[in-house]
Amino acid sequence: MTTASPLEPRLPSPPRDEAAEIRPDGRQKLFGRAFYESLGSPKLVLAPMVDQSEFAWRLLTRSFLPTSKSKELLAYTPMLHARMFTETAKFRDHHFQPTRQSLDKVPSASQTSAASGSKLFLDGNPKFDRPLTVQFCANDPDEFLQAARYVEPFCDAVDLNLGCPQGIARKGHYGAFLQEDQDLIYRLINRLHKDLSIPVTAKMRILETKEKTLDYAKVLLSAGASIITVHGRQRDQKGHKTGLADWSVIRYLRENLPLDTVIFANGNILRHSDIHDCLEATGADAVMSAEGNLYDPSIFAAAPPAGTTPREFWRGRDGKGGWRMDAVMRRYLDIIHTYVLEQKTPDRKPLFLPSDPVPAPTDAASESSEDRDGQPPTKKQKRDQKRERAQKETSPNLLSMQAHLFHLLRPLVSKHTNVRDALARCRAGDIAAFENVLTLVEAATKEGLLAYQAHPEAFEADDEPVLPVKQQNGNAPVPLDESSVETVRLVRRPWWVVQPYVRPLPKEALLKGSLTLSKKEKARLGVGEQEGDRAALEQSAKGKAAGEAGVEEGKARGAPLGRLSAVDKGMSGPVLGSEKEGPLEAKLFA
């Protein structure tokens, strides 16, 4: 791994004592904290996620904030491959759509000033998609700069991905696998710092020690990074080894870097209250959320006051609540209709409430296909949708819909397999199929609301604190502060309410036999050799049946589920989740 960088003594510091400089084109370029303050000093940051932080999802996330505060959220685009973005106009058009015309060449200053009104489209549109940072993975300074020039008129900053931990990134020498080549990292950042008209930022992971992480962060800053985002996990913390982010390392950076350094903290954001806890624990300027946002796009917003939005936000007898899944999915589809497809949203009935008067019977023959318990659309609608798909199926906003909805609806589809199966059959651009899923979700939510009204105690039976349970294989009980059990209890809501997804910690995964570790990894986790071997043998005995069941479930789901989270007594936040770079990272590294 990386040692204290020998580069630091000879690296010139960027002009942080200067608030700005005038570029050759006459534009003012801000640095560091001056740049951050020019954005309004946002405390909330939507993370870059491959194929998952596209325009429609960013807009959905912003929609939960009051209109006056929508720009308090800084959003990042999905990670883009710099070389592919530079070489292929088709790749650019399929992943970044700032104007209605193709990005067939680098925009000139005159084209940028003329790109207003009807010429602007989705990504980076100042009316509804700012502030915005575009993130690239890169390993060549010239390619990185060329890719950045395509997007600089349409965003506020360009970010370098130094956090991707996937094996394909190792093969391509990108992301977190640049950690050992800090000279290259310096040249990548410094090239944009000197030659781009907007600031450059960087997103990094922590190293084995606080000291090495501090040296690493200093390299990024000395190269010219105006903001550093610190993911509090090491490169090998992924999959079942994800575990918890270490906020104490971020706090260490805060206390040992210059006071004007802008730091974003990433990791362990499971619900809205974790944002405040993270800011307090780390001293960071802002908090970034990735996976927490995928399962709950309202994570950055406080719950609406009691008595408001009763049809969208559910509250139980104990006052706990959350946004209804049918309400969030409806809002998401309306964004797709309005902004991406540029068509009128369907006429929608008010969301169901148990207190609503019983409607009079209607003639089923007079209902539209979308209103008949999710029945397939008519032949004419199929023809219309086929035409629409031919034009829109390459849109990143349409390609991401199925994966987003599997994240959002996870508790619901595990109970209502008809919704899961209908969603698995959806194809990009087939908006009628997704509207059909919405109809099924609304019917399932109605069922849940009526069930809660009839027997609320059935949904509250597990709300008492859970005691440690002895492992079935004879191992000692796992304390709650070292397990995910209490976290599940704290964040659990009825299955029709948007909620976080919690997975076991590495120790728990090991005891269950779903994770195997090397001797070094076992020692780091404090797991005995015999303990790990016993878990592996037990898993081998039952692996075939479990594996077959998992394959069938995965086929039906049709989408990745994401990573997991838990509580740890060594962390400052009471409820901790996990973050990720994105579920489909390998696609862009192929």
N, C-alpha and C positions, 0 to 999 in steps of 0.2 A: 504494500500500500504506500500511499504518498508519505514522504517525510517532510520535515520543515523545508519549505521551498528555498533553494539557493538563489532564486530569481529576485526575491524581495528587495535586497539592498540596492540592486541596480535599476529597479523599475521606477520610472518617474511617476509622481502622484498627479492625478488629474486636478485641474484648477478648481478645487472645491471651495476655495475662498472667494471665487468669482461666481456670482449668481448666474451669469449667462455670458455668452459670447455671440458676436454677430457673424453669421455664416456668409460665404461668398455670394449666396443668392439673396442676401439682405434679411433673411429670416433669423429670428432670435432663438438660440438653442440654450435651454436651461439644463442645469446639472443637479444631481443629488437631491438634497432637501428642497431647494428652490423649485425643481421640477415637480417633486411630490406635492408641494404646497400649491403649485399652479393647477393641479388636478382637483384641489379641494381637500387634500389630505385624507383620502378615503381610508376607512378602517376595515372595510370588507373587500375581499378579493376572491373572485371566482377563478379556480385553477385552470391551467391548460390541460386538457384531456383529449387524447387522440380520438377523433371521430365522436366526441361527446360534449365538447364545449362550443359547439357551432352556434350560429346566430340565433336560431329559434329557441334553443335552450337558454342562451344568455338572456334573451328578451323575456322568457318565462320567469327566470330567476329575478330579473329586475322588476317584474310586474307585481311582486309581493311587497315591494317597498312603496311608500307613499310617493306620489308623482314628484313632490318637491325634493325627495331624497333619492331618486332613482340614480343620480350620478354619484352618490356616495359609494357605489359599488364599482370597483375597477375589475373589468373582466379580461380574461385572456382567451385568445383563439385556441383551437386544437393545435397541437404541435405539428409543424409542417417540415417536410424534408427539404433543406435548402437547395441541394443539387437538383432534385427533381422539380422543384418549384422554379428554378432558374432555367432549366433546359426545356421544359415542356409546357406550352401554352394550355394544352388540354388539362394538365394537372392543376395549373393555376386556376383555371375557370371552374374546375370541379371542387376546389377547396376554399376559394376566396372570391367573393362576389361583391366588390365594392361599387361597381358600376354595371350598367346594363350592357356595356360593350365588353368584348374580350380583352383581357390583359395581354395582348399580343406583343407589347413592347413596354419598356420602362416609361411611365408617364413623365412628360416634360412639365416644366413649371407652368407653361401656358395652358396645357391640358388640365393640370391640377386646378388652376384658378377657374377654368371653365366648367369643371365637373361639379355642377350644382343643379339644384332642382330635380328635373326628371331624369338626369343622367346618373345620379347617385342611386344605389340600390340598397343592399342589405349591410354587408360587413363594414363597420366603421362609420356608418351613416350618423352624422352629428345630431340628428333629430332623435335617435333612439338607441344608438349603440356606442356611446362614449361614456366614460373613458375606456379605451381599448388598447391592449398590448398584443402584438402578434408574436408568437413564439416559433422559433426554428430550432431544429437540430442541425449541426454542421460540424465539419472537421477541416474545412478549407476557408481561410479568411476571404479570398476573392469570391468564392461562391456565396458565402454568408452575406457579404456586402451587396452582391448583385441581387440576391433574393430580397434583401431588405429594401433595396431601391424600388422594387415593385410595389411595396406596401406602405412606404413612408408617408405618402400623401393622405393615407386613409386610417392612420392609427396614431397613438400618442407616444409609443415606444416599441422597440423590438427587443425580444428576450431570447437569450441563449439557453437551451435545455442542457443542463448538466446533471439531470436527475434520473433519466430513464435507466432502470436496472435490468432490463430484459436481456436474455442471451443474444438475441439478434443484434442488439446495440453493441454488445461486446465484439461480435463479428464485424460489424460495420464501423467500429471505433467512433461511437457517438455517445451522447448522454453522459451517464455516470461513469462510463469507461474512458472518459478523457481525464479523470482524476490523476492518473499517473503521468499525464503529459501537460503539466501546468504551463509550460512554455507555449504550447499550442493554444491553450485556453486564453492566455494573456494576449496572444496575437489576434485571436478571433474577436475578443471584446474590444481591444484597442483599435483595430481597423475600423470598426463601426463608430467607436467614440470619436475618432479623428475625421472620418469621411462621410458620416451620415448626418442629416440635418435634424434628426430627432434622437433622444437619448437611447442608450442601450442598457439593458438590465440582464440579470442572470439568476437562474434557479438551480440551487445546489443541494446535495445531501451532506450529512455530517460524516466525518471520518472516524477512525477508531478511538481517538482521544480528543479532548477539548482543545488541546494545544495545536494538534495538527489541523483541526477544523478552523481554528483562528488563523493560522498561517495561510490556509487555503482561501479563506474569505478575504484576507489582505491582498492576495494576488488578484482576485476579481475586482476589488475596489481600486487598486493601483492601476489596473488596465483601463479603467474608466467606467465601470458599472455604476449607474446612478442609484440602483436599488438592488439589493440581494434578497432573494427569497430562500429561506433555509428550511428544508424538509428535515425534521428531526429523526430521521431513520438512516441507517447505513445502507450501502448498496445491496448487501445480501438480504436485507429485510424485505422479503416479497413472498407471495403465496402463503403457505402455512407458517412461514417464518416471519410474517409481517410484524407481528407484535406491536408494541407501543412506540410512539415517537418520544424522544427524550427532550423535553422542554428545557431541562437544565443546561444543555449545551447552547441553546439559543440565548438563554439568559447570560451565559458566559460570554458570548459574542457581544451582546448588548453592553456588557460592563467593560469590555476590553477593546472595543473599536471606538473610533472617534465619535463624539456625541452627535455629530450631524449625519452619521451614517443612517440610511433608511433601510430598515430590516422588516421583512414580512415573515411571519411564522407559519409553517405548514405542518399539519399532522395532529391527530387526536381531536378533530372537530366532529362531534357526533350529533350535537343538537345546538340550538341557538345559545343557550347559557354557557356553552363551552367557549364561545368567542370571548366573552368578558374574562373568563378564567384564564384563557391563554394569554390575553393581553397583560393581565396582572402578573402571571407567572413568568413570562418571558421578557416583558418590557418592550416587545416589538411594537412597531408603528401600526401594523395591520395584521389581520389574520386571513389566511387563504384556506379555502375548503375545496376538496375534490369529491371524494366518494360520499361524504356527508351530504353534499349538494345533489348528487345523482339520485339518492333515495328520498331526499326531501328538498326540492328546489326552493322552498320557503325558508330554508335554514338561516338566511341572513336577516330575516324580518322577525320582529317581535309579534306575538300572537295579537290578533285584533281585540279591542276591548270587549268585555262580556256584553252580550246583547246585540252586537253588530255582526253583520254577515252570517246570520244563523244558518243559511242554506249551504254555505261553503265551509264554514269552520265548525266542527262538532265539539261539543263539550259534554263530559259525563257528569254523573251525580257528584263526583269528588272534585269537579272543576278542571280536571285534566282533559286535554283535548288535542286536536290537530286538524289539519286541512283534510277534507274528504277526498278520497281518490277520484271519485267521479267529477268533482269540481275542478281538481287540478288537471285531470286529463282533458276535460272540456276546454279549459283555458288554453292548454297546450295546442289542441287541434284548432282552436279559433285563431291562434297566432299563425299556424301553418296556412290556414285558409286566407287570412288577411294579408300577410306579408310575403309569404313564399309563393303561393299559388295566385295571389292577387284576385281573389274572388270573394263573393259575398258569403258570410258565414251562414250555415244552415239555421233555420228557425228552430229555436230550442225552447222546450217547456221549462218552467222553473224546476230546480232540483227538488226532489221529494223531501218532505218533512212528515213525520208521523202525525203531527198536529193538523196537517192539511185536511180539508173536507174530502170525503170520498167522492171521486168524480163520477159523473153519470156514465153509464155504459155507452160505448161508441161502436160504430159499425167497423169491424176489422177490415172490410174490403175497401173502406175509404182512407185507411191509413197508408202512409208512405212506407216503402220497404224498410227504411231505417227504424220505423216505429213498431215493427212486428216482431218483438222479442229477438231482435238481432238476426232476422232472416236475411238471406243474401239479396243484393240489389237486383233490380230489374235488368232485362237485356239492354234497354236503352242506356241505363246508368253504367252498365259495364262497358258499352261502346264509348261513352263519353270519357270514362275513367281511363280506358286504354289509350285514347288519344292524348289525354293529359299526361299519362305516365311516359309516353314516348318523348315528351318535351321536357319533363322534369325529373326523370329518374336518376340523373347524375347529380342532382342537388344534394349537398352534404346535409341539408336540413331534412330531406326526405329519407336519405339513407340511414340516418341515425334514429329514426322514430321507434323502430321495433325494440332496439336495445334499451333506449330510454324507458319505454313503457314496461319492459320486464323488470327493470330496476324499481320503477315507481310502484308497480302493482304487485310486487313480490309476495307479500302476505296474502293478498286476495287471490292470486292465481294458484297458490298452493292449496287453497280451499275449494275454489271454483275451477275445476279443470276444464270446463267448457270455455271459460275466458282464456285460459292458458293455450288451449288448442287453437282457438280462433286467432289469437295474437301470433302464434307460431306460423300460421298460414299466411299472414300479411306479407305483402311485398312492397318494396320501396315505391312510392308514388301512387299506390292503390288506396287513395284516401277513403273510398267507400268501405273498404275492408276495415280500416281503422275506425271509421264511424260506427261500423257494426260492433266492433269491440267496445266502443264507448257505450253503446246501448246495453250490452251485456254487463258492463261495469255498473251502470246506473241501476240495473235490475238487481245485481248482487248487493249494492250498497243499500238499496231499499230493504232488501231482505235482512241485512245486518241491523239496520236502524230499528226495524220492527221487532227483531229478536231482542235487542237491547232494551227496548221499551217494555217488553213482556217479562224479561228475566234479567235485569241488570246485574244481579248477583253472580250470574254465570260468567260474566266478563270481568268481574272483580275478584274472583276467588283466589287468584294467584298474586294478588297485590301485597300480601304480607312478605316481610323479608324472608329470604330463603336461607336455610342453614346449610353449611357444607355437607356434601353427600359423599360417603365413602365410595371409592371407585369399585366397579364390579370385578375388576381383576385382582382385588386384594390390596391395592396400594392405599396409602394413607390419604385421608381427606385433603382436598385442596382448599385452603382458606379462601374466603370470598374476595379478599383484596388481591388475590392472585388468580382469579377466575373470571369468566364472563357472565356467571350466573346472575350476580346482583345487577350488572349493567343491563342485562335483558329485562329484568324486572323494572328497573327505573325508566326505561325508554319504551316499554311495551304499551301499545295502544290496540284497540279493536282492529281486526284485520281490514276494515274498510277505511282506515285512517292512515295517512302518510306517516312513515316512521323509519328510524334508522335500521340498518342491518348489522347484527352483531355476530362475530365469529369467535371461536375459542382462541386463547393465547397459544403460543407455540408449545408450552408445557402440556396443555390440555390436548392439543392435537397429537402430541407424541404419545400420551397415555391412551388415546383412542386408537392409535395405530395408523393414523392418517399421515404421519410425518416420520421420516427417518433422518437421523442426524449423524454426523461424523463424531469421533471422539472429542475433537476440539469444540465442536458446537455443543455437545452435551455438557462439557465442562463449563462453558460460558453460561449455559442456562441453569446449571446446578442440578442436572439430571444424572442419576447413577447409571453405570454401564448395564447392570442387570435389569434395571427398570426399563431402559430403552429397548434392550433385547427382548424382554418379555412382551412389551407392547408390539414389537415388530412380528414376533411369532404368532401372537393372537390375531393380528391383522391378516397375516398370511393364511391362517386357517379359514377365515371368513371372507377373504378378499374377493373371490370369484363372484359370489352372490351379490356383495355390495357393489362391485364394479359394474356388473350387468345392470343393476338397478339404477346406478348413477348415469350410465350411458343412455338408458331409456328416458330418464328424467331430463337429461341435457338435450336430447333430440326434441322432446316435446316443448321445452322452454325456448329453444332457438336463440338463446342469448347468454352471454357471460353474466355471472352474478356479482362479481366484484369481491372486494376484500372485507376483512373482518376487524372486530375491535373488542376492547374490554377495559376493565378498571384496574388500576395498579396503585398501590399505596405510596409508591415512590414518586408519583406525579402530583402536581399541584391541582390539576383540574379534577373535579369529582366524577365526571363521566367522560370517558375518552374513546374516540373512534379512530379510524385509520383513513389514510389518504392513498391515492395511487396516481400514477401518471396517466393511466387510461387503459381500458380493457382491450383495445385493439392496436396496441403499439406496433406489433410486428408488421402490420400491413405496410407501413410507410418505410420500413427498413429493408423490405424484400428487394 
